[in-house]
Amino acid sequence: MNSPSPILEPSGGDTTSALVRPVLIVVMEGTHDLEFLRHIARVLHAAEGAIPDVGELAERGELLLLPAGGSPLAPWATRLAALGLPEFHLFDRESGLETRIRHDLVCQIKGRPNCFAALTRKRALENYLHPRAIAEAGGPEITVTDDNSVAEMVARRRYCARPEEPNWWSLSRRGQRRLACRAKRWLHRWVTPRMTAELLEERDPEGEVHGWLRMIAEQLPRQALEAGLRQSPCMDGIYTATSAQQ
């Protein structure tokens, strides 16, 4: 028998209570992006306490983490509107024309009531990973900037390290993308869990990731938020959020 969906789990173990309905939907491009958010939120929650553990909240059914499934993203501007729930969308900035398209999408989402959206300031979530974490996970030593394609760089380095393979540049663009997708999956599965609060601070000195998580926290009812913070040894009082719109 399949386990129940988080949306359908009864609250507090009381099978006679009303079915739990999430109070916020968090939308990201894919499952790997959601794993990044889960891991980073858990790390910051353990370090600071005032940051909610979104994975724990999702497991209790108070927050729904939803992958958009990649491009096209445009339908997500209104896809969830009929549910009448607050939404938070976070997408990679990418580059070139794609950035403009995604910026327009964010503006559409933010134009709806109780809906918030953002693009990463860096090219993608992988650009928030620290080179040290990549090396510790067994990856190549690379330079991570705000704008390079980290997944493609890792894929190229790992591919070129095998002398029996043909030259990287002789591969079709489709073949290069396929290897980059594998590298992206590896990055989020093995590298993200090795990120610490200190390494994140080096890659994100402006606290952009903190800002996303605080914005998520501000959309949650106080009761759900306090439950999500309760288990942290760093939590010594009730979290008071600053308005996301300031």
C-alpha positions as a Markdown table, in Angstrom:
| # | Residue | x | y | z |
|---|---|---|---|---|
| 1 | Met | 0.0 | 0.0 | 0.0 |
| 2 | Asn | 1.4 | 3.4 | -0.9 |
| 3 | Ser | 2.2 | 5.8 | 1.8 |
| 4 | Pro | -0.2 | 8.8 | 2.0 |
| 5 | Ser | 0.6 | 12.1 | 0.3 |
| 6 | Pro | 1.8 | 14.8 | 2.7 |
| 7 | Ile | -1.3 | 16.8 | 1.6 |
| 8 | Leu | -3.5 | 14.0 | 2.9 |
| 9 | Glu | -1.8 | 13.1 | 6.2 |
| 10 | Pro | -4.0 | 13.9 | 9.2 |
| 11 | Ser | -2.8 | 16.6 | 11.6 |
| 12 | Gly | -1.1 | 15.6 | 14.8 |
| 13 | Gly | -1.8 | 11.9 | 14.3 |
| 14 | Asp | -5.5 | 12.4 | 15.0 |
| 15 | Thr | -7.3 | 10.4 | 12.3 |
| 16 | Thr | -10.6 | 12.2 | 13.1 |
| 17 | Ser | -9.2 | 15.6 | 12.5 |
| 18 | Ala | -9.5 | 17.5 | 9.2 |
| 19 | Leu | -7.0 | 16.6 | 6.5 |
| 20 | Val | -3.9 | 18.6 | 6.5 |
| 21 | Arg | -3.7 | 21.2 | 3.7 |
| 22 | Pro | -0.4 | 22.9 | 3.0 |
| 23 | Val | -0.3 | 26.6 | 3.7 |
| 24 | Leu | 2.4 | 27.4 | 1.2 |
| 25 | Ile | 3.6 | 26.0 | -2.1 |
| 26 | Val | 7.2 | 26.3 | -3.0 |
| 27 | Val | 7.9 | 25.8 | -6.7 |
| 28 | Met | 11.4 | 25.2 | -8.1 |
| 29 | Glu | 12.5 | 24.0 | -11.5 |
| 30 | Gly | 13.4 | 20.4 | -10.6 |
| 31 | Thr | 13.8 | 17.8 | -7.9 |
| 32 | His | 17.6 | 18.5 | -7.7 |
| 33 | Asp | 16.9 | 22.2 | -7.0 |
| 34 | Leu | 14.5 | 21.2 | -4.2 |
| 35 | Glu | 17.1 | 18.9 | -2.8 |
| 36 | Phe | 19.5 | 21.9 | -2.7 |
| 37 | Leu | 16.9 | 23.9 | -0.8 |
| 38 | Arg | 16.3 | 21.1 | 1.7 |
| 39 | His | 19.9 | 20.5 | 2.4 |
| 40 | Ile | 20.9 | 24.2 | 2.7 |
| 41 | Ala | 17.8 | 25.0 | 4.9 |
| 42 | Arg | 18.7 | 22.1 | 7.2 |
| 43 | Val | 22.3 | 23.3 | 7.5 |
| 44 | Leu | 21.3 | 26.9 | 8.3 |
| 45 | His | 18.5 | 25.8 | 10.6 |
| 46 | Ala | 21.1 | 23.8 | 12.7 |
| 47 | Ala | 23.5 | 26.7 | 12.7 |
| 48 | Glu | 21.1 | 29.6 | 13.4 |
| 49 | Gly | 17.8 | 28.3 | 14.4 |
| 50 | Ala | 15.8 | 31.2 | 13.0 |
| 51 | Ile | 15.9 | 29.7 | 9.6 |
| 52 | Pro | 13.1 | 27.1 | 9.1 |
| 53 | Asp | 13.8 | 23.5 | 8.1 |
| 54 | Val | 11.7 | 23.4 | 5.0 |
| 55 | Gly | 12.2 | 19.6 | 4.6 |
| 56 | Glu | 10.7 | 19.0 | 8.1 |
| 57 | Leu | 7.8 | 21.4 | 7.3 |
| 58 | Ala | 7.2 | 19.5 | 4.0 |
| 59 | Glu | 7.2 | 16.1 | 5.8 |
| 60 | Arg | 4.5 | 17.4 | 8.1 |
| 61 | Gly | 2.4 | 18.5 | 5.2 |
| 62 | Glu | 2.5 | 22.2 | 6.1 |
| 63 | Leu | 4.5 | 23.2 | 3.1 |
| 64 | Leu | 4.5 | 21.6 | -0.4 |
| 65 | Leu | 7.7 | 21.4 | -2.4 |
| 66 | Leu | 6.8 | 21.2 | -6.0 |
| 67 | Pro | 9.1 | 20.6 | -9.0 |
| 68 | Ala | 8.1 | 22.5 | -12.1 |
| 69 | Gly | 9.7 | 19.8 | -14.3 |
| 70 | Gly | 12.0 | 22.2 | -16.3 |
| 71 | Ser | 11.0 | 24.2 | -19.3 |
| 72 | Pro | 8.7 | 25.7 | -20.4 |
| 73 | Leu | 8.2 | 27.6 | -17.1 |
| 74 | Ala | 5.6 | 30.1 | -18.5 |
| 75 | Pro | 2.5 | 28.0 | -17.5 |
| 76 | Trp | 3.5 | 28.2 | -13.9 |
| 77 | Ala | 2.6 | 31.9 | -13.8 |
| 78 | Thr | -1.0 | 30.9 | -13.2 |
| 79 | Arg | -1.0 | 27.0 | -13.0 |
| 80 | Leu | -1.7 | 26.9 | -9.2 |
| 81 | Ala | -4.0 | 29.9 | -9.0 |
| 82 | Ala | -7.2 | 27.9 | -8.6 |
| 83 | Leu | -5.8 | 26.4 | -5.3 |
| 84 | Gly | -5.9 | 29.8 | -3.6 |
| 85 | Leu | -2.8 | 29.2 | -1.6 |
| 86 | Pro | 0.3 | 31.4 | -1.1 |
| 87 | Glu | 3.1 | 30.5 | -3.5 |
| 88 | Phe | 6.8 | 31.1 | -3.6 |
| 89 | His | 8.7 | 30.4 | -6.8 |
| 90 | Leu | 12.4 | 30.3 | -7.2 |
| 91 | Phe | 14.1 | 29.8 | -10.6 |
| 92 | Asp | 17.7 | 29.9 | -11.9 |
| 93 | Arg | 18.6 | 33.2 | -13.6 |
| 94 | Glu | 20.4 | 31.5 | -16.4 |
| 95 | Ser | 21.8 | 33.9 | -19.0 |
| 96 | Gly | 21.1 | 35.9 | -22.2 |
| 97 | Leu | 17.5 | 35.9 | -23.5 |
| 98 | Glu | 16.4 | 33.2 | -21.1 |
| 99 | Thr | 17.1 | 35.6 | -18.2 |
| 100 | Arg | 14.7 | 38.2 | -19.7 |
| 101 | Ile | 12.0 | 35.5 | -20.2 |
| 102 | Arg | 12.3 | 34.4 | -16.7 |
| 103 | His | 12.3 | 37.9 | -15.3 |
| 104 | Asp | 9.0 | 38.5 | -17.1 |
| 105 | Leu | 7.6 | 35.3 | -15.5 |
| 106 | Val | 8.7 | 36.4 | -12.0 |
| 107 | Cys | 6.8 | 39.7 | -12.6 |
| 108 | Gln | 3.7 | 37.9 | -13.6 |
| 109 | Ile | 3.8 | 35.6 | -10.5 |
| 110 | Lys | 4.4 | 38.6 | -8.2 |
| 111 | Gly | 1.4 | 40.3 | -9.7 |
| 112 | Arg | -0.9 | 37.7 | -8.2 |
| 113 | Pro | -2.2 | 38.0 | -4.6 |
| 114 | Asn | 0.0 | 36.3 | -2.0 |
| 115 | Cys | 2.4 | 35.1 | -4.6 |
| 116 | Phe | 6.2 | 35.7 | -4.4 |
| 117 | Ala | 8.9 | 34.8 | -6.9 |
| 118 | Ala | 12.6 | 35.4 | -7.4 |
| 119 | Leu | 15.4 | 34.6 | -9.8 |
| 120 | Thr | 18.8 | 33.6 | -8.4 |
| 121 | Arg | 21.3 | 36.5 | -8.7 |
| 122 | Lys | 23.9 | 33.9 | -9.7 |
| 123 | Arg | 23.5 | 31.9 | -12.9 |
| 124 | Ala | 22.1 | 28.8 | -11.2 |
| 125 | Leu | 21.9 | 27.1 | -7.8 |
| 126 | Glu | 25.2 | 25.2 | -8.5 |
| 127 | Asn | 27.0 | 28.6 | -8.5 |
| 128 | Tyr | 26.3 | 28.8 | -4.7 |
| 129 | Leu | 28.3 | 25.6 | -4.1 |
| 130 | His | 31.9 | 26.0 | -2.8 |
| 131 | Pro | 34.8 | 24.6 | -4.8 |
| 132 | Arg | 36.1 | 23.0 | -1.6 |
| 133 | Ala | 32.8 | 21.0 | -1.2 |
| 134 | Ile | 33.1 | 19.9 | -4.8 |
| 135 | Ala | 36.7 | 18.7 | -4.2 |
| 136 | Glu | 35.7 | 17.0 | -0.9 |
| 137 | Ala | 33.0 | 15.0 | -2.7 |
| 138 | Gly | 35.6 | 13.7 | -5.2 |
| 139 | Gly | 35.0 | 16.2 | -7.9 |
| 140 | Pro | 37.6 | 18.2 | -9.9 |
| 141 | Glu | 39.2 | 21.3 | -8.7 |
| 142 | Ile | 37.4 | 24.1 | -10.5 |
| 143 | Thr | 36.8 | 27.8 | -10.1 |
| 144 | Val | 33.2 | 28.7 | -9.3 |
| 145 | Thr | 32.0 | 32.2 | -10.3 |
| 146 | Asp | 28.6 | 33.8 | -10.3 |
| 147 | Asp | 28.2 | 33.2 | -14.0 |
| 148 | Asn | 29.9 | 30.1 | -15.2 |
| 149 | Ser | 28.1 | 26.8 | -15.9 |
| 150 | Val | 29.3 | 24.7 | -13.0 |
| 151 | Ala | 27.6 | 21.5 | -14.1 |
| 152 | Glu | 29.1 | 21.7 | -17.6 |
| 153 | Met | 32.6 | 22.5 | -16.2 |
| 154 | Val | 32.4 | 19.5 | -13.9 |
| 155 | Ala | 31.2 | 17.3 | -16.7 |
| 156 | Arg | 34.0 | 18.5 | -19.0 |
| 157 | Arg | 36.7 | 18.0 | -16.4 |
| 158 | Arg | 35.5 | 14.5 | -15.5 |
| 159 | Tyr | 35.1 | 13.5 | -19.2 |
| 160 | Cys | 38.5 | 14.8 | -20.2 |
| 161 | Ala | 40.1 | 12.9 | -17.3 |
| 162 | Arg | 39.4 | 9.7 | -19.2 |
| 163 | Pro | 41.9 | 9.4 | -22.0 |
| 164 | Glu | 40.0 | 6.7 | -23.8 |
| 165 | Glu | 37.1 | 9.2 | -24.6 |
| 166 | Pro | 37.1 | 11.4 | -27.7 |
| 167 | Asn | 37.7 | 15.2 | -27.3 |
| 168 | Trp | 34.9 | 17.0 | -25.4 |
| 169 | Trp | 34.5 | 19.5 | -28.3 |
| 170 | Ser | 33.8 | 16.7 | -30.7 |
| 171 | Leu | 30.7 | 15.7 | -28.8 |
| 172 | Ser | 27.4 | 17.0 | -30.1 |
| 173 | Arg | 25.7 | 19.7 | -28.1 |
| 174 | Arg | 23.1 | 17.2 | -27.1 |
| 175 | Gly | 25.8 | 14.9 | -25.8 |
| 176 | Gln | 27.4 | 17.7 | -23.8 |
| 177 | Arg | 24.1 | 18.6 | -22.2 |
| 178 | Arg | 23.4 | 15.0 | -21.3 |
| 179 | Leu | 26.7 | 14.8 | -19.4 |
| 180 | Ala | 26.1 | 18.2 | -17.8 |
| 181 | Cys | 22.7 | 17.0 | -16.5 |
| 182 | Arg | 24.4 | 14.0 | -14.9 |
| 183 | Ala | 27.0 | 16.3 | -13.3 |
| 184 | Lys | 24.1 | 18.5 | -12.0 |
| 185 | Arg | 22.5 | 15.5 | -10.4 |
| 186 | Trp | 25.9 | 14.5 | -8.9 |
| 187 | Leu | 26.5 | 18.0 | -7.5 |
| 188 | His | 23.2 | 18.2 | -5.7 |
| 189 | Arg | 23.3 | 14.6 | -4.4 |
| 190 | Trp | 26.9 | 14.6 | -3.2 |
| 191 | Val | 28.2 | 18.1 | -3.0 |
| 192 | Thr | 25.3 | 20.1 | -1.5 |
| 193 | Pro | 25.3 | 17.9 | 1.7 |
| 194 | Arg | 28.9 | 18.8 | 2.2 |
| 195 | Met | 28.1 | 22.5 | 2.3 |
| 196 | Thr | 28.4 | 24.2 | 5.7 |
| 197 | Ala | 27.1 | 27.6 | 6.8 |
| 198 | Glu | 30.7 | 28.9 | 6.6 |
| 199 | Leu | 31.2 | 27.7 | 3.0 |
| 200 | Leu | 27.9 | 29.1 | 2.0 |
| 201 | Glu | 28.8 | 32.5 | 3.5 |
| 202 | Glu | 31.9 | 32.5 | 1.4 |
| 203 | Arg | 29.9 | 31.9 | -1.8 |
| 204 | Asp | 26.9 | 34.0 | -0.7 |
| 205 | Pro | 28.3 | 36.9 | 1.4 |
| 206 | Glu | 25.2 | 39.0 | 0.7 |
| 207 | Gly | 22.9 | 36.4 | 2.3 |
| 208 | Glu | 20.7 | 35.8 | -0.7 |
| 209 | Val | 19.9 | 32.2 | 0.3 |
| 210 | His | 19.0 | 33.4 | 3.8 |
| 211 | Gly | 16.6 | 35.9 | 2.1 |
| 212 | Trp | 14.8 | 33.1 | 0.2 |
| 213 | Leu | 14.3 | 31.1 | 3.4 |
| 214 | Arg | 13.2 | 34.1 | 5.4 |
| 215 | Met | 10.7 | 34.9 | 2.7 |
| 216 | Ile | 9.3 | 31.4 | 2.9 |
| 217 | Ala | 9.1 | 31.7 | 6.7 |
| 218 | Glu | 7.1 | 34.9 | 6.5 |
| 219 | Gln | 4.4 | 33.2 | 4.5 |
| 220 | Leu | 3.9 | 30.5 | 7.2 |
| 221 | Pro | 1.4 | 30.9 | 10.1 |
| 222 | Arg | 3.1 | 31.4 | 13.4 |
| 223 | Gln | 2.0 | 28.0 | 14.7 |
| 224 | Ala | 3.6 | 26.1 | 11.8 |
| 225 | Leu | 6.7 | 28.2 | 11.9 |
| 226 | Glu | 7.3 | 27.7 | 15.6 |
| 227 | Ala | 7.0 | 24.0 | 15.1 |
| 228 | Gly | 9.5 | 24.1 | 12.3 |
| 229 | Leu | 12.0 | 26.0 | 14.6 |
| 230 | Arg | 11.3 | 24.1 | 17.8 |
| 231 | Gln | 13.9 | 21.3 | 17.4 |
| 232 | Ser | 16.9 | 23.6 | 16.8 |
| 233 | Pro | 19.3 | 23.9 | 19.8 |
| 234 | Cys | 19.9 | 27.5 | 18.6 |
| 235 | Met | 16.3 | 28.6 | 19.1 |
| 236 | Asp | 16.0 | 30.6 | 22.3 |
| 237 | Gly | 12.9 | 32.5 | 21.5 |
| 238 | Ile | 10.1 | 33.1 | 19.1 |
| 239 | Tyr | 11.2 | 34.0 | 15.6 |
| 240 | Thr | 10.2 | 37.4 | 14.5 |
| 241 | Ala | 10.4 | 37.8 | 10.7 |
| 242 | Thr | 11.1 | 41.0 | 8.9 |
| 243 | Ser | 8.7 | 41.8 | 6.2 |
| 244 | Ala | 9.8 | 40.3 | 2.9 |
| 245 | Gln | 8.6 | 43.4 | 1.1 |
| 246 | Gln | 10.9 | 45.8 | 2.9 |
